[in-house]
Amino acid sequence: RSHIALIHKDADGDFGVSLPEFKEVVTAGTDLADARRMAEEALLLHVDGMLEDGEAVPEPSRLETAADQHHPS
């Protein structure tokens, strides 16, 4: 399953990554490849914890829905 990751970059900072379906998962990387690796690792660790706790893992959402969750109007 593929979940949506939103990547942003500040002028003087790293590439930040957030996952709208997993509000607890926030990470960063020094470049796009590093940000992607860090996001994958953070998501896997988080999902493993959810499964250990018996929590349901959310289904992937559509891009439009994820964008609304990240930036509510």
Secondary structure, DSSP 8 states (H G I E B T S, - for coil): -----EEEE-TTS-EEEEETTEEEEEEEESSHHHHHHHHHHHHHHHHHHHHHTT--------HHHHHHHHS--
